[in-house]
Amino acid sequence: MKNILVTGGLGFIGSHTVVSLHEAGYNPIILDNLSNTRIDVLGGLEKLMGKKPVFFQGDVNDAAVYDQIVSQTGPIHAVIHFAAFKAVGESVEQPLKYYHNNVQGLITLMLAMERLSVKNMVFSSSCTVYGEPDQVPVSEETPTKPAASPYGVTKQMGETILKDCTWLQTQCLRYFNPIGAHPSGLIGELPLGVPSNLIPYLTQSVAGLRPPLTVHGGDYPTPDGTCIRDYIHVCDLADAHVASLNRLLGNKQQDHFEVFNIGTGTGQSVLEVLHGFEAATGEKPSYQVGPRRPGDVVAVWADAGKASSVLGWQARRSLSEMLRDAWNWQRKHS
C-alpha cells in the first residue's frame, strides 16, 4: 500500500478523498491543523474505513512536521494538497491570512517534498482561476483572467509556482462547486462558525440553526438574476483525485504539470438549487435576496471533457442526490 499524504485530510473534500483512497487500496496519511474542522471526523472515517486512519495534527507551514511524519510512516509516494482557506468573502476582508496559509503553506510543503524526494502532487485548485470568463463553459484552454478575490489569486499563484517547478509531477484539479456528503451520513461538510458557502448555510438554516438564507444578489445578468455555478457531488470529486493519482503513479503524465476541470458540465443558479432542495427533500427553505457579495463572479461552469477522455473520470451523481445527501448529513449531525 502506497503512502499518500493528505493535507487538510479532515476537511470536507479531504475526508471524502481519504475514504476513496482507502477503497482504492492506498494508505492515506492525514495532516490537519483542525482550523476549520473537528477531530471527531476521525470517528466517521474509522467507521467507513474499518480502521483508524493515520492522523497527524499539524500545520502545513511547519517544516518539521513532514520529517516527523516520514520518520513514523516511512516514505511518502505522493501528496494530495487540500490545506487552504477557501471562503471568497473572508479572503476579501483578510487577504494576508489567505496569502500566508495558501501560498506560503504550499511553498513550505514543496520544500519539504524536495528535501524528502517526494515528486508527485495532486493540487487542489479552483475554477476561480478563470476570473469572470468571457464565455461558458470554460475549458482548460480558457485564458485565466484577474481573479475576483484574494482566494482566487492564491490558487492562480499556486498553479504558477507548481508549473515553474519542473522537478515535481503535478496533477492540478480545478474544482467547481463541491456539495453533498457521503451517502452514509457519517462525514459531510462541517465548517466552524457561520458557513460562507451556500449549501451548509442552507441546510443549517432549514434545520433551524441559522436565520433565513440571504441570496447574494438578485440582479445579475442571468435568467433569474442569481449567480450560476457548476455544483458537483463531493464523492465524485473525491474519485477524481484517485483517478489523478493513478495517472501520476502509473507514470502516464505527458507533462510535469497537467490541468483538469472537475465539474459536471452543467450550470445551476442559486434559485434553481433552492427549488431543487425542496424537490429533493420536501423541506422548503426560507430565504431573502440581498446585495451582491464582493468577489463573486456571475456565472461559471465546466467543460469537463478532458477529465473524461484522459483520466477516464466523469461526474455520476445528480443535483438531487447532492442535495439529498447534504440534508441527510445535516439531520444526522444535528
N, C-alpha and C positions, 0 to 999 in steps of 0.2 A: 504494500500500500504506500503510495507516494504521499509525502507530507506537503500539504498546501496551507500556507499561512493566509488567514483571512482577517485582514484588519477591519475593525468595525463589525466583527462577526456576530455580535449580539443585537445589531440594529435590524431594521425592518427587512431590507434586501439581504443583508449579510446572513441573518439567521436562516432565512429560507434557502439561501445558497448553500449553507452548511449542510442542510438536510439533503439537497440534491447531490452534493459532493459525496456524502456518505453513501447514498444509494447507488452512485456510480462507481464505488469501490476506492475512492480516495480517502485519505486521513486528514480531515480539516483540523487545523490548529487555530484557535480563536485568540485574537488580540483586541481588547476593547477597554476603553477608559471609563465606561459607564456614564459618559456625559449626557447621552440622550437615550438611554435605555435602562433597564433594571436587571439585576443579577438573576432574578427568578426566570428570565428567559431560558436560562440553562436547564431548568426543570422541564420545560416544554420540549427542548431539544433532546433531553435524555429519554423522554417517553417516545419520541418519534424515531430516535436512532437505536434505542435498546441498550444504550450505554452512555456513560458520562462523556461529553465532549472534552477534549483537551482545551483548557482555558487559561490565559494569562491576562491579568488586569494590568494594563499599562498604556502609555501614550505613544503615538507614532512619532512624536518629537523627541522621545527619549532614546538616544542611540544605544544605550546599554541594554535595553530590553531585548533587542534582537539577538545579542550574544547569549543572554540568559535562555532564550527560547531554544536556540540551536544546541546549547550545552545539555538541555534536558530532553529534547525530542530527536536529535540527530539532524542530518541535512534537510534543508527546505528545497523542494523541487520547483515550486512556483509560488507566487504571491497573487492573491486577488485583493485589490486595494479599494475598500469602501470607505474607510475612515475619513469623513469630511463633514463639515457643517453644510446644510442644504436648504435653508429657508431663504427664499428670494428677498422677502421684505426685511428680514433681520440683517441680511448682508448689506442692504442699502443703509441701514442705521448703524451697523457696526462692521465696516469694511475691514479694519485691521484684524479683527477676530478671525475673519474668513481667510485673509491672506496668510496669517500666521499658521493656522491649522491646515488649510487645504493645500497651500503651496509649499510652505516650509516643511510641513509634515511629509509631503511627498519627497522632497529633496533628502530629508533625513533618512527616510526609508530606502531610497535609491542608493545612498552612500553605504548604508548597511548591507544592501544586497550586493553591491560591488565588492565590498570587503569580504563577504561570505560566499562569493561566487554563485549567487542565485541570479539566473539570467532570463527568467520567464515571468511576465506580469500580465494579468488581466486588469485593465484600468477602468474604473467607474467614471465615465464621462456623462455628458448630458446633451439633450437637444438644445439647451440654452446657448451652446456654442454657435448656433446658426443665427442668433440675434433675431431681428424681425425680418423673416425671409421675404423675398420678392414674390416667390411662387411656392405653393404647396401642392403635393407633398415634397419634402426635402429628401434628396439622396445624399450619399456620402460625397458626391462631387459638388453639391451645392456650396457656393462660397460661404465661408463663415464671415459674419459681419460683426461690428461692435456689439458686444453683449449688452443686454438691457439691465444687468445688475452685477455687482461685485462677485456674487456667486458664479454667474456665468463666466466672468473674466477669469476666476480661479480655474475653471475647467479648461478654458482656452489656454491658459498658461501651462497647466499640467500637460496638456497634449503637446505643446511646443517643446517642453523640457524632455518629454519621453521621445519625441521624434528626433531630437538632436542627439540623444544618447544611443548611438548605433550598436553599442555592446549589449544592449538589452532587447530581448524579443518581446514585443508588446502587442496585445490584442486590446484595442481601445473600443469600448462599447458605449455608444451614445444612446442613453435611455431616453424614453419619452416619459410617460407619467405612470409609474407603478402604483397599483392599488390592490385591494383584495387582502387575502390572508390564506394560510394553509387550510384546506378543507376540514381538517380535524378540529380547528378552533384552538389548537394548542399554542400556536405562535401567530402573531399578527403585528400590525403597526402600533407601536407603543411610545408615542412622543411624550416627553416630560413637559409639563406646563401646558399652555394653551396651544393646540395644534395650529400650524401655519398652512398645512395642506388641506385640500377640500374634503377628502373622504374621512380622515379621522375626526375632523371637526363635525362633519355631518353626522357620523354615527354617534358621537358623544352628545350632540345636540338632540338627536332623536331619542337617545337613552335618558334624557333629562339631566345630563351632567353639565351642559353648556346652554347659554341662551340661543335663540334662533340664529341660524346661519346668516352671515352677510355675504351676498354675492358681490364681488368686487368689480363693479362696472356693468351697466346695462345698456351702454350707448356705443359699443364697439361696432365697426362695420362688418357684422356677421348677421346671419339670418334672424337670430333672436336677440342680438345685441350683447351677448355674453361671449367670453373667450372660448376658443376651441382648442382642445388638446387631444392627444392620442393616448388613451388610457390602456394599460397593459397589466395583466394579472401578474402578481409578484412571483408566482410559481413558474409561469412561462419565462419570466426574466431570469429566475434562478437557473432554469435549464439552459438558457443561452450562455451562461458562464461556464457550465460544464462543456458545452459544445466548443466554446473558445479554448478552454483548457485542453481539451482533447486535440485540437488543432496545434496548439503550442507544443505539447509534449510528444505529439506524433511527428514533429518536425515537418509540418506541412505548410508553414508560412512561406509566402512568396517574397515578403519584405519584412524588415525588422519591426515595422510599425504598420499595423493594419487596423482599419476603422470599419465598424459595422453599426448601422442603425438598428436599434432593438425596439420595435413597436409593432402595432397591429396593422398599420396602414390605413386606419380609419379615424377621422376626427369626430369628436363629440363635444358639443357645447356644455357649459356648466348647467344650463337649464335642462338639457337633454339627460344629463346624468341624474339630476334631481328627480325628474319624471321617471327615469329608469329605475331609480332606487325604490320608488313607491311601487312600481310594477313588479319588481323582483322580490320585495319583502312584505308588501302590504302595509308598510309604515309611511305615513305622509309627512315629509319634512316641513318644518316651518322655516321660512327664510324672508329676507328683505334685500332689496337691491341698494347697494351703497356706492360710494365713489370708487373710481379706479384705484388700483394699488400700484405704487411705484415699482418698476422693474418687470411688470408683466407684458409679454408680447400678445398680439391679438390672436393669432392662430398659427399652429404648427402641428403637423402630423407627418408620419414617416413613409418613405418608400423603403420597405424592408426586404426588397428583392435580393440584395446582395447577401444578407444573412441566410436567406433560404437557399440560394444557389451554392454558396461557398461553405457555410457552416452546416447546412442541412437542418437548419432550425427555422421554425415559424411559430407564431403565437397560435394557441389552440383554444383558449378559453374565451367565452363571450363576456360582454359588458355585464349582462345579467348575472353570470357566475361570479364575476369580480365583486359586484355589489352584494350579492347574497353571502359570499364568504366573508366580506368585511363586516357585515351585520352579524353574522354568526359568531365571529371573533369578539365583537363588541359585547354581545349578550352574554357570552361565556365569561369574558373578562370582567364585566360589571358584576 
